[in-house]
Structures are given as structure tokens and as C-alpha cells.
């Protein structure tokens, strides 16, 4: 029986002691290690399995960490983490106080750049390469590994465009597996397919035309071919581009056959690959499905409805509409800026556009929201999925800034539904016709109500609701975090002293009700699952100051720091917006 090689590799220096002929065994052991851990601890699977050979080859050929290696997005960096001094604690991946699911500079000297959102690697690596030139360090290598879905983003092209007119010692590796989270889309995907199939003449090579030394495509799962080409490229000066073809999910049959499901499959059997079934009977729906099924239902009756998402058709559940109305629902690829301005263009022509973007990714299109939508007062309907704390994806993915960064924009309506029915009804209300853009923010995961598909009701814009009367303390909640308030009130001895108001609209505010509240209560608490600085609570404090009210306002929300990974429950406890923390606060009134 062969001895295990991986258990003796703590860092790339150890890896480089091995004979090249031993590396296929390392690859097999690394695959098995990733599968065994992710099967029980969950995480991103398919992307890391696909680049096992590339990961080993890069650390074998290049002198990391002196040579700088950047993984775009970082879904595919598990093998990299395991080979760079984190094998022993890899089981803590994505857990509270554990290692991050993405490369992170503060975690390891081998993580040259922090990533989590796509298409940043080329710009970052080019910046490092230019800096090395300026410092006279002309032998240092700078490598960006980017996927075919990520390279279609505008920012990646901005980096390529600049790199092509420099003498930077930059190597861009295109990891081409024809899929991001969902299958890649667009004209660039068709171009890459033609290159792979040998149907594109060499003289038509768009990468070469940008002044890159282009090589490939080669089989990225053939470790000897990859090592041979990397050794050759080490000697080539200036910007280089290597096109490799890999199989996402390589080494686990089910992950190869169903690459969407096995991107992040949850818990599964490591030996068979079978995902452990979760009973979904009689469970409340996921918020994304409330959106997806509702917009499909509305689109059947209203032919002006359009759905747009940047590369998240499955995650947003826009896929329901894409399947039913392929000419009216669009996946535009990883291109948030384009998605927003495309929506604006359609809105000028009278279309009712639902632009579904994860809250954390709308940050990438902030100028477009201001300049192309709000400034022109176009009634685009932004549906911000994964708002609030998202859990194990951690600091790069929490959707906690949206209330703060949107409420300062003129013309913007902002609404956070308390539950599934409120989400369903605001989607219905929005498509009836609004005079302004609206942002509807809702969380990752399941709601509260099994029987949610009730008849539609029109929501009055800017209206807040009293959920419970009280005498001493007024609690003003925004969005689904209000359900924590309701639960906490059901567990304390003095519920009759506490009033609870659902302020779903952050903008426009229900000022009439606020005057009533501030007149009646000396103590007011606001709660939101967004940043406490600049969000809903700040809005209420501003109202109080403007109107010379002297009531005490306590703001509960996400503290002024980047919140790391953990379960949503653990992170809510850390931020003191969980049910138990609220019980303790309310019991003092």
C-alpha cells in the first residue's frame, strides 16, 4: 500500500521535494481530502475539484509565496488552502472562528489577495506586477487564475486592456469549465467554445490581439501537461495568457454530471456522492422561491414584465420565469453594472423590469443605480436577495450595507418585507406601476409561513403597521428581523409594556405614525439586519432630531466591523439581534 503523501505536505516547499511522477498520487489524495471534509462540513465543492492538478502544478513550479498567486472569486481555492499550511484546520472551513471559505490576506501569507466577488484577479495581479517592476523586482511572477464566467465581466476586460500595454510579469490562467455557478452565457462563451473545438482560426485570437502571449487550450486536468507549460511560461517575459480546460467536479461522478447542484451541495456521502436528502414537506418556502414563483405568476398576466439577473438564475429562482418565458427573462452573466443599466434602458420603453441581484453584488453597480436609474427616476424594481447576514460565506457576501447605501439616493423607495406574504404583495404592487425605482430586500433561506400563496393585496407605499400595542417601550423593526422581535415578546413576562411596529418602508418613512410614537413613548428601540451606521435606525434618529423629540433612541443592528463567517444564528447572537438577546433587552422595561 502506498504511503499517504498529502499528510507530509504542510506547505509548497514540502511539495517541491517530491518527484514529478508522484504528483498524480498527491492529486488523488487532495481530491479525496476535499470530498471527505466538504461531505460533512459543507462548502463549495465542484470548483475546487476541477483545479486540483492546476493548484498542485502552480505551487510546484512557482516559488509561492514569493511569487504571488491570486484566485479569482476563490470558490476554487480549497486545494490551495490545504497545501498552504491549513490542512490540519481545514475542517473549520466556513465555521465561526474557523478559516474563511475564500482566500484572505490576514489568514495566510499564501493568500496574496482577498477575494469573494468575481473578476478582480487580473487588476489586482497587474497592480502587484507593476509595483514589482517599480521596485526593481523583475523576476517575481504574478499569476491570476480566473474562470470563463468571471472573465466575461467588464472589470476583467479592463484589466486585460491595461495589461496588454505593459511589460508586467503577469500570467493570466483561464480556467475554462463552461460554468460559474450556473452555466456560462454570452458571446464570449461561444468564442471560447469555438477555440476549444478548434473552429476558431488562430489569427482571430482575441487574447493575442490584446498583446498577450497566448497558449492553449490545454487539458488542465493533465498535471504533466500543465507543469510543462508553466515551466515554459516562467521563461517568457511580459503579459502571458494560458487557456486550460478543466472539468468542474472532477473525480466525483455526480459532481461532474450535475455541476450546478454540486457547486455547493450541502452534506453528502463521500463514498457515493449522494446528497443527503432534506425533507421539504410542510416547510415554509425559501424567499428566493417566493420571488421566483410570484414573478412567474405575475408575468403570465402582465406581458410587460421582464426578469434580469447577473449569473444567478438558480440562486435567485428567476429560472422559473426563464424556463417559461425565455424571451422575457435574461441571465446577463457576471455583469452587475450591465444588468442595472440594461434594466434602465428597458424601463424607458415602458417595460416593468425586475432586476434580481444579491444585495452584496448590487454594491458592484452603485454608480449605475444612482446615475442610470435614480437620477432619471426610472421605475426599475430591484429585488435584493441574500440581504442581511448570509452565514457561512462570511464578510465578502453579507448583504448588510444596502439600507445605508440606498437610502441616501433621491427617488429611491426601499422596502423590507416582514414575511413571505409581504414579499409577494410588494412584487404585485410594484408591477401595477410605480413612479420611482424601488429596492425590495429579503434574506437568504426560508420564511415563516407554509400557506403563503394567498390572493394578492396592494400595499400602500410608505405605510408602517402596528403589530402589538404597548405602554412603555416602542420597538420599530425593519424586515424579517421583526420575527425575532415577535418571538422574543412571546417569551417575556411583560409583553403588554412593549409596542411593536413593522416599518417595512425605510423610504418613504411613515412620518405620521412616527409623530404618534415619539409623542407617546420615551424609549424607542430600532432593529435591522443591516449596518447600524447609516441604516434604518439612523433614519429614525434623524427624524427625532429634525422634529426636536427627546425620546431615547437605541439602534440595534450590525456593528461597525466586517462580520466573519458562521451560521446566521451565531452571527445574530454576535450582533445581539437574536431572540435571546432581545428577550434580555425587553425584560428590562
C-alpha positions in Angstrom: 0.0 0.0 0.0 1.3 3.4 -1.0 2.1 5.8 1.9 0.0 8.9 2.1 1.9 11.8 0.6 -0.5 14.6 1.4 -0.2 14.2 5.2 3.6 15.1 4.8 2.9 18.2 2.8 2.4 21.2 5.1 3.5 23.8 2.6 4.6 24.2 -1.0 8.3 23.7 0.0 7.4 20.2 1.0 5.5 19.7 -2.2 8.5 20.7 -4.3 10.6 17.9 -2.6 8.6 15.3 -4.4 9.4 13.7 -7.8 7.1 14.9 -10.5 5.9 11.3 -11.1 4.4 11.3 -7.5 2.1 14.3 -8.2 -0.8 12.3 -9.7 -1.0 10.5 -6.3 -1.0 13.8 -4.5 -3.8 15.0 -6.8 -5.9 11.9 -5.9 -5.3 12.3 -2.2 -6.1 16.0 -2.3 -9.4 15.3 -4.1 -10.3 12.7 -1.6 -9.4 15.1 1.3 -11.6 17.9 -0.1 -14.5 15.5 -0.7 -14.3 14.0 2.8 -14.3 17.3 4.5 -16.9 19.1 2.4 -19.2 16.0 2.6 -19.6 16.5 6.3 -18.9 20.3 6.8 -20.5 21.6 3.6 -19.0 24.3 1.3 -18.0 24.9 -2.3 -17.1 21.6 -3.9 -17.1 21.4 -7.7 -14.8 24.3 -8.4 -12.0 23.1 -6.1 -12.2 19.5 -7.5 -11.8 20.9 -11.0 -8.5 22.7 -10.4 -6.6 20.1 -8.2 -4.0 19.5 -10.9 -3.6 23.2 -11.6 -3.3 24.0 -7.9 -0.5 21.4 -7.4 1.3 22.5 -10.6 1.3 26.2 -9.7 2.8 25.6 -6.2 5.2 23.0 -7.7 6.5 25.2 -10.5 6.4 28.7 -8.9 8.1 29.9 -5.7 5.0 30.7 -3.7 4.5 32.8 -1.5 7.3 34.9 -3.0 5.6 34.5 -6.4 2.1 35.9 -6.0 -0.9 33.7 -6.8 -4.4 35.1 -6.9 -7.6 33.0 -7.2 -10.5 34.9 -8.8 -13.6 34.6 -6.5 -11.9 31.9 -4.5 -14.6 29.2 -4.7 -11.8 27.0 -6.2 -9.1 27.7 -3.6 -9.7 24.8 -1.2 -6.8 22.7 -2.6 -4.6 25.8 -2.3 -5.6 26.3 1.3 -4.8 22.6 2.2 -1.4 22.8 0.5 -0.5 26.1 2.3 -0.3 25.2 6.0 -4.1 24.9 6.6 -4.6 21.1 6.1 -4.9 20.5 9.9 -7.6 23.1 10.4 -9.3 22.9 7.1 -12.2 21.1 8.9 -13.1 24.5 10.4 -13.6 26.0 6.9 -16.6 28.5 6.8 -17.3 28.0 10.5 -17.4 30.5 13.4 -13.8 31.3 14.4 -12.6 28.9 11.7 -10.8 29.6 8.4 -12.6 31.6 5.7 -14.2 29.9 2.7 -12.3 32.4 0.5 -8.7 33.5 0.2 -7.9 36.1 2.8 -4.7 38.1 3.3 -4.9 38.2 7.1 -5.2 34.4 7.2 -2.1 33.4 5.3 0.9 34.8 3.5 0.0 32.5 0.6 -3.3 34.3 0.1 -1.9 37.2 -1.9 -5.3 39.0 -2.3 -8.6 38.8 -0.6 -11.4 37.7 -2.9 -15.1 36.6 -2.8 -16.6 38.7 -5.6 -15.6 37.8 -9.1 -13.4 39.3 -11.8 -10.9 41.2 -9.6 -7.9 39.0 -10.0 -6.4 40.4 -13.2 -6.5 44.0 -12.0 -5.0 43.0 -8.6 -2.3 40.9 -10.1 -1.4 43.6 -12.6 -1.2 46.1 -9.8 1.3 43.8 -8.0 3.3 43.2 -11.1 3.6 46.9 -11.9 4.7 47.5 -8.3 7.3 44.8 -8.6 8.7 46.4 -11.7 8.9 49.8 -9.9 10.8 48.2 -7.0 13.2 46.5 -9.5 12.0 43.0 -8.6 11.9 41.8 -12.2 12.0 38.1 -11.6 8.8 37.9 -9.4 5.9 36.1 -11.0 2.2 37.3 -10.6 -0.5 34.7 -11.5 -4.2 35.3 -11.8 -6.5 32.2 -12.1 -9.8 33.3 -13.5 -12.8 31.2 -14.7 -14.6 31.6 -18.0 -17.7 33.0 -16.3 -15.6 35.6 -14.4 -13.6 36.7 -17.4 -16.7 37.8 -19.2 -17.2 40.6 -16.6 -16.3 44.1 -17.6 -13.7 44.6 -14.9 -11.7 41.6 -16.2 -11.6 43.2 -19.6 -10.5 46.5 -18.1 -7.5 44.6 -16.5 -6.7 42.8 -19.8 -6.9 46.0 -21.7 -4.4 47.7 -19.4 -2.1 44.7 -19.0 -1.6 44.4 -22.8 0.2 47.7 -23.0 2.6 47.0 -20.1 5.7 44.8 -19.7 4.3 43.4 -16.4 5.4 39.9 -15.5 1.8 38.7 -15.4 0.4 35.3 -16.1 -3.4 35.1 -16.6 -4.7 31.5 -16.5 -8.2 31.0 -17.9 -9.8 28.0 -16.1 -12.4 27.2 -18.7 -15.0 24.7 -17.5 -18.0 26.4 -19.2 -19.7 27.1 -15.9 -19.7 29.6 -13.0 -22.4 28.7 -10.5 -24.9 28.3 -13.4 -23.7 27.5 -17.0 -21.7 30.4 -18.5 -23.6 32.5 -21.0 -23.0 35.1 -23.8 -20.9 35.6 -26.9 -17.6 35.2 -25.2 -18.7 31.7 -24.0 -19.4 30.9 -27.7 -16.0 32.2 -28.7 -14.2 30.0 -26.1 -16.2 27.0 -27.2 -15.1 27.6 -30.8 -11.4 27.9 -29.6 -11.8 24.6 -27.6 -13.3 22.8 -30.7 -10.5 24.1 -33.0 -13.1 26.0 -35.1 -11.6 29.5 -34.4 -8.7 30.4 -36.7 -5.5 31.3 -34.8 -5.3 34.7 -36.4 -8.8 35.5 -34.9 -7.5 35.1 -31.3 -8.9 38.0 -29.3 -6.4 37.5 -26.4 -3.4 37.7 -28.8 -4.9 40.9 -30.2 -4.6 42.4 -26.7 -0.8 41.8 -26.8 -0.7 38.7 -24.6 1.5 35.7 -25.3 -1.4 33.2 -25.7 -1.0 29.5 -25.3 -3.5 26.7 -25.2 -6.1 25.4 -24.8 -4.5 22.5 -22.9 -6.0 19.8 -20.7 -6.0 21.4 -17.2 -6.6 18.0 -15.6 -3.4 16.6 -17.1 -0.9 17.5 -14.5 2.2 16.8 -16.6 0.9 18.9 -19.5 0.2 21.8 -17.1 3.6 21.6 -15.4 5.4 21.5 -18.8 3.6 24.6 -20.0 4.0 26.5 -16.7 7.8 25.8 -16.8 7.9 27.2 -20.4 5.9 30.3 -19.4 8.2 31.1 -16.5 10.8 32.0 -19.0 8.6 34.2 -21.1 8.6 37.9 -20.2 5.6 40.3 -20.2 1.9 39.5 -20.1 1.1 35.9 -20.8 -2.3 34.0 -21.1 -2.7 30.3 -20.6 -6.1 28.8 -21.6 -6.7 25.5 -19.8 -9.8 23.3 -20.0 -11.0 21.6 -16.8 -14.0 19.6 -15.6 -15.8 21.2 -12.7 -16.4 18.5 -10.1 -13.6 16.3 -11.5 -13.2 13.0 -9.6 -16.7 12.7 -8.2 -19.1 11.3 -10.8 -22.2 13.1 -9.6 -20.4 16.4 -9.3 -19.2 16.1 -12.9 -22.7 15.2 -14.2 -24.6 17.8 -12.2 -22.3 20.8 -11.9 -24.9 23.3 -10.8 -26.1 21.1 -7.9 -22.6 20.2 -6.8 -21.3 23.8 -6.8 -22.2 23.8 -3.1 -24.2 20.6 -2.5 -24.6 20.7 1.3 -23.9 17.4 3.2 -23.4 14.3 1.0 -22.0 10.8 1.2 -18.3 11.0 0.5 -18.1 7.5 -1.0 -21.1 7.6 -3.2 -21.5 11.3 -3.8 -25.2 11.0 -2.9 -26.6 14.2 -1.4 -28.3 13.6 2.0 -31.9 14.3 1.3 -33.6 17.1 3.3 -37.4 16.7 3.7 -39.1 19.8 2.3 -42.6 18.7 3.1 -44.7 21.2 5.0 -41.7 23.6 5.3 -42.1 27.3 4.7 -40.7 28.4 1.3 -37.3 29.9 0.6 -37.6 33.6 0.0 -35.9 33.2 -3.4 -38.7 30.8 -4.4 -41.4 33.2 -3.2 -39.8 35.8 -5.6 -39.4 33.3 -8.5 -42.9 31.7 -8.3 -44.6 35.1 -7.8 -42.9 36.8 -10.7 -43.7 33.9 -12.9 -47.4 34.1 -11.9 -47.4 37.9 -12.4 -45.7 37.5 -15.8 -48.4 35.2 -17.1 -50.9 38.0 -16.6 -48.7 41.0 -17.5 -46.7 40.7 -20.7 -44.6 43.8 -19.9 -42.8 42.1 -17.0 -39.1 41.4 -17.6 -36.7 39.5 -15.4 -33.0 40.1 -15.3 -30.2 38.6 -13.2 -26.4 38.7 -13.4 -25.4 35.0 -13.4 -27.8 33.9 -10.6 -30.8 32.2 -12.3 -30.8 29.3 -9.9 -29.9 31.2 -6.7 -32.5 33.9 -7.4 -35.1 31.4 -8.7 -35.5 33.6 -11.8 -35.0 30.2 -13.6 -38.8 29.5 -13.2 -39.5 32.5 -15.5 -36.5 31.8 -17.8 -37.9 28.4 -18.5 -41.5 29.6 -19.1 -40.7 32.9 -20.9 -37.2 32.6 -22.3 -37.6 35.8 -24.4 -38.5 37.9 -21.3 -36.1 36.7 -18.7 -32.3 37.2 -19.0 -29.1 35.9 -17.4 -26.6 38.5 -18.5 -23.6 36.8 -16.9 -21.4 38.3 -14.2 -22.1 41.8 -15.2 -24.0 43.7 -12.5 -23.4 47.1 -14.0 -24.7 46.0 -17.3 -27.7 44.4 -15.6 -28.7 47.6 -13.9 -28.3 49.8 -17.0 -30.0 47.2 -19.2 -32.9 47.4 -16.8 -32.9 51.2 -17.0 -33.0 51.0 -20.8 -35.9 48.7 -20.9 -37.8 50.8 -18.3 -37.5 53.8 -20.6 -39.6 51.8 -23.1 -42.4 51.0 -20.7 -41.2 47.6 -19.6 -41.7 46.5 -16.0 -38.3 45.3 -15.1 -37.5 43.1 -12.0 -33.7 43.2 -11.7 -32.7 40.5 -9.2 -29.3 40.9 -7.7 -27.9 39.6 -4.4 -27.5 42.5 -2.0 -23.7 42.1 -1.8 -23.4 42.2 -5.6 -25.5 45.3 -6.1 -22.6 47.1 -4.5 -20.7 46.5 -7.7 -23.3 48.6 -9.7 -23.7 51.5 -7.3 -23.0 54.3 -9.9 -25.5 52.7 -12.3 -28.2 52.7 -9.6 -27.6 56.4 -9.0 -26.8 57.7 -12.5 -28.8 55.4 -14.8 -31.8 54.6 -12.7 -32.5 57.0 -9.8 -31.3 60.3 -11.4 -33.7 59.6 -14.3 -36.4 58.3 -11.9 -36.9 55.1 -13.8 -39.2 52.6 -12.1 -36.8 49.7 -12.1 -37.7 47.1 -9.4 -34.6 45.9 -7.6 -35.1 42.6 -5.9 -32.2 42.2 -3.4 -31.8 38.6 -2.5 -29.5 37.5 0.4 -30.0 40.8 2.2 -28.7 40.8 5.8 -26.4 38.2 7.3 -25.9 35.3 4.9 -24.0 32.9 7.2 -21.0 30.8 6.2 -19.9 32.8 3.1 -18.8 35.4 5.6 -17.6 39.0 5.2 -17.5 39.1 1.4 -21.1 38.1 1.0 -23.2 39.6 3.8 -25.9 41.9 2.4 -25.7 44.3 5.3 -24.9 47.6 3.6 -27.8 48.1 1.3 -30.1 50.1 3.6 -27.3 52.5 4.3 -26.1 52.9 0.7 -29.5 53.1 -0.9 -31.4 55.3 1.5 -29.3 58.4 0.6 -30.2 58.2 -3.1 -33.1 60.5 -4.1 -36.2 59.0 -5.7 -35.5 55.5 -4.2 -38.3 53.6 -2.5 -36.9 51.0 0.0 -39.0 48.1 1.3 -38.1 45.1 3.5 -40.9 42.6 3.8 -41.7 41.1 7.2 -42.7 37.7 5.7 -43.4 35.8 2.5 -46.9 37.3 2.0 -45.5 40.8 2.3 -42.8 40.0 -0.3 -45.5 38.5 -2.6 -47.7 41.6 -2.2 -44.9 44.2 -2.8 -44.0 42.4 -6.0 -47.6 42.6 -7.1 -47.9 46.2 -6.1 -44.7 47.2 -7.9 -45.8 45.7 -11.2 -49.1 47.7 -11.0 -46.9 50.7 -11.7 -44.7 52.9 -9.6 -43.4 56.4 -10.4 -40.0 55.7 -8.8 -37.4 52.9 -8.6 -37.9 50.5 -5.6 -35.4 48.2 -3.8 -37.0 45.2 -2.2 -34.6 43.4 0.2 -35.2 39.9 1.6 -33.0 37.3 3.3 -31.3 34.1 2.3 -33.2 31.0 3.5 -36.7 30.0 4.5 -39.5 32.1 5.7 -42.1 31.5 8.4 -45.4 30.7 6.6 -46.3 27.4 4.8 -49.5 28.7 3.3 -48.2 31.8 1.7 -49.9 31.9 -1.7 -52.9 34.0 -0.7 -54.8 36.4 -3.0 -52.7 39.5 -3.9 -53.2 42.7 -1.9 -52.0 46.1 -2.9 -49.5 47.6 -0.4 -49.8 51.3 0.5 -46.4 52.8 -0.3 -44.7 54.3 2.9 -47.2 52.8 5.4 -45.9 51.2 8.6 -48.0 48.9 10.8 -48.6 48.3 14.5 -48.1 44.6 15.2 -48.6 44.9 19.0 -49.8 47.7 21.3 -47.7 48.6 24.4 -47.2 51.2 27.1 -43.5 51.7 27.9 -41.3 50.8 25.0 -41.8 51.1 21.2 -39.8 48.6 19.1 -39.5 49.6 15.4 -38.3 46.7 13.2 -37.5 46.6 9.5 -37.8 43.4 7.5 -37.8 39.8 8.6 -35.7 40.5 11.7 -39.1 41.7 13.1 -40.0 38.0 13.5 -37.2 37.8 16.2 -38.9 40.6 18.0 -42.3 38.8 17.9 -40.7 35.6 19.2 -38.9 37.5 22.0 -42.1 39.3 23.0 -43.9 35.9 23.3 -41.2 34.7 25.8 -41.1 37.6 28.3 -43.2 38.3 31.4 -44.1 41.8 30.5 -45.2 41.8 26.8 -48.0 44.3 27.4 -45.5 47.0 28.1 -43.8 46.8 24.7 -45.3 48.0 21.4 -44.0 46.6 18.2 -44.2 48.3 14.8 -43.2 46.9 11.4 -41.5 49.7 9.5 -41.1 47.8 6.2 -40.5 51.1 4.3 -37.3 52.8 5.2 -38.1 55.3 2.4 -40.5 56.9 2.3 -41.0 56.8 6.1 -44.4 56.8 7.8 -43.9 60.1 9.5 -47.5 60.4 10.7 -47.1 57.2 12.7 -43.6 58.3 13.9 -45.1 61.5 15.3 -47.6 59.4 17.2 -44.9 57.0 18.5 -42.5 59.8 19.6 -45.3 61.6 21.4 -46.3 58.5 23.3 -43.0 56.8 24.1 -39.9 58.0 26.0 -37.9 54.9 24.9 -37.6 53.6 21.4 -35.6 50.7 20.0 -34.9 50.2 16.3 -33.7 46.9 14.9 -32.5 45.9 11.5 -30.3 43.2 9.9 -28.1 45.8 8.3 -25.3 48.1 9.4 -26.3 50.2 12.4 -24.4 53.2 10.9 -26.5 54.9 8.3 -29.3 52.4 8.1 -32.9 52.2 9.3 -32.2 53.2 12.9 -30.2 56.2 11.7 -33.2 57.3 9.7 -35.4 57.2 12.9 -32.7 59.1 14.9 -32.6 61.8 12.1 -36.4 62.1 12.2 -36.2 62.6 16.0 -33.5 65.3 15.7 -35.3 67.1 12.9 -38.5 67.3 14.9 -36.9 68.1 18.3 -38.1 64.9 20.0 -36.2 64.0 23.2 -37.1 60.3 23.4 -34.1 58.0 23.8 -33.5 56.0 20.6 -31.4 52.8 20.9 -30.2 51.4 17.5 -29.7 47.6 17.1 -28.1 46.2 14.0 -24.8 45.1 12.6 -21.8 46.8 14.4 -19.2 48.9 12.6 -17.0 46.0 11.6 -16.9 43.3 8.9 -18.7 40.2 10.3 -16.9 36.9 9.6 -18.3 33.5 8.8 -20.6 31.4 11.0 -24.2 30.3 11.0 -26.8 33.0 10.8 -27.9 32.2 14.3 -24.3 32.5 15.6 -23.8 35.8 13.8 -27.1 37.2 15.0 -26.0 36.3 18.6 -22.7 38.1 18.0 -24.6 41.2 16.8 -27.1 40.9 19.7 -30.1 40.8 17.4 -31.1 37.2 18.1 -34.2 36.3 20.0 -32.4 35.6 23.3 -30.6 39.0 23.3 -33.9 40.7 22.5 -35.6 38.9 25.4 -32.9 40.2 27.8 -33.3 43.8 26.5 -37.1 43.7 26.6 -37.2 42.2 30.1 -35.7 45.4 31.5 -38.7 47.5 30.6 
